[in-house]
Amino acid sequence: MTDPDRETVREERTTVVHTDSGGGGGGLIAVVVLILVLLVMGFLFFRGSFNRTADQVGLNVNLPSKIEVPNVNVKMPSKIEVKTDGAATATSNTASK
């Protein structure tokens, strides 16, 4: 327990609060580097550096003069009816085309 005859010791402390924003410029440096990278990428992209084609491809394809294709005959019905739930029936007549 505390001695009642003893004098109370009080310590005074001074607290210093800095309110200026002088700490670190890392965020500003990151933004400047990002802007520079975007400018360089935009320059290269719009100049056409990313989608260049070869100067000489050297591709030669020899096809026969006559190509045989199969005869395709698709038979369509003359009338198509579509029935829906209680709505009007839609009809398509393909013979008139």
C-alpha positions as CSV (number, residue, x, y, z in Angstrom):
1,M,0.0,0.0,0.0
2,T,1.0,3.6,-0.3
3,D,2.6,5.5,2.4
4,P,0.2,8.5,3.3
5,D,3.2,10.5,4.6
6,R,5.1,10.3,1.4
7,E,4.9,13.2,-1.1
8,T,3.2,12.3,-4.4
9,V,5.6,12.5,-7.3
10,R,4.2,13.9,-10.5
11,E,5.9,13.6,-13.8
12,E,5.1,16.0,-16.5
13,R,5.4,14.8,-20.1
14,T,5.3,16.9,-23.2
15,T,3.6,15.3,-26.2
16,V,4.6,16.6,-29.6
17,V,2.1,16.1,-32.5
18,H,3.3,16.6,-36.0
19,T,0.4,17.4,-38.4
20,D,2.4,18.1,-41.6
21,S,2.5,15.4,-44.3
22,G,6.2,15.4,-44.8
23,G,6.6,11.7,-44.4
24,G,7.6,9.6,-47.5
25,G,7.1,10.3,-51.2
26,G,6.8,6.6,-52.2
27,G,3.2,7.0,-53.4
28,L,4.1,9.9,-55.6
29,I,7.1,8.0,-57.1
30,A,4.8,5.0,-57.8
31,V,2.3,7.2,-59.6
32,V,5.0,8.8,-61.7
33,V,6.4,5.4,-62.7
34,L,3.0,4.1,-63.5
35,I,2.2,7.1,-65.8
36,L,5.6,6.7,-67.6
37,V,4.9,3.0,-68.2
38,L,1.5,3.7,-69.5
39,L,2.9,6.4,-71.9
40,V,5.6,4.0,-73.2
41,M,3.0,1.2,-73.7
42,G,0.6,3.6,-75.5
43,F,3.4,4.8,-77.8
44,L,4.4,1.3,-78.7
45,F,0.8,0.1,-79.2
46,F,-0.3,3.0,-81.4
47,R,2.9,2.9,-83.4
48,G,2.2,-0.8,-84.2
49,S,5.1,-2.5,-82.5
50,F,2.8,-5.1,-80.9
51,N,1.1,-6.3,-84.0
52,R,3.8,-6.4,-86.6
53,T,3.7,-9.0,-89.3
54,A,6.7,-10.6,-90.9
55,D,8.2,-8.9,-94.0
56,Q,8.2,-12.1,-96.0
57,V,6.0,-15.0,-95.1
58,G,7.2,-17.5,-97.7
59,L,3.9,-19.5,-97.7
60,N,3.0,-21.2,-101.0
61,V,-0.2,-23.3,-101.3
62,N,-0.8,-25.3,-104.5
63,L,-4.4,-26.3,-105.0
64,P,-5.8,-28.3,-107.8
65,S,-7.5,-26.3,-110.5
66,K,-10.8,-28.1,-110.0
67,I,-12.1,-29.0,-106.5
68,E,-14.8,-31.6,-106.3
69,V,-17.6,-30.7,-103.8
70,P,-20.4,-33.0,-102.8
71,N,-23.9,-32.5,-104.0
72,V,-26.0,-31.3,-101.0
73,N,-29.8,-31.6,-101.3
74,V,-31.8,-30.5,-98.3
75,K,-35.5,-31.1,-98.5
76,M,-37.6,-28.6,-96.6
77,P,-41.2,-29.2,-95.6
78,S,-43.7,-27.0,-97.5
79,K,-45.4,-25.8,-94.3
80,I,-44.2,-25.4,-90.7
81,E,-46.6,-24.9,-87.8
82,V,-45.6,-23.8,-84.3
83,K,-48.1,-24.2,-81.5
84,T,-47.7,-22.3,-78.2
85,D,-49.6,-22.3,-74.9
86,G,-53.0,-20.8,-75.7
87,A,-51.5,-18.2,-78.0
88,A,-52.2,-17.9,-81.7
89,T,-50.6,-20.5,-84.0
90,A,-47.7,-19.3,-86.1
91,T,-47.4,-20.6,-89.6
92,S,-44.6,-20.4,-92.1
93,N,-45.1,-21.3,-95.7
94,T,-41.8,-22.1,-97.2
95,A,-43.1,-23.1,-100.6
96,S,-43.8,-19.6,-101.7
97,K,-40.2,-18.5,-101.4
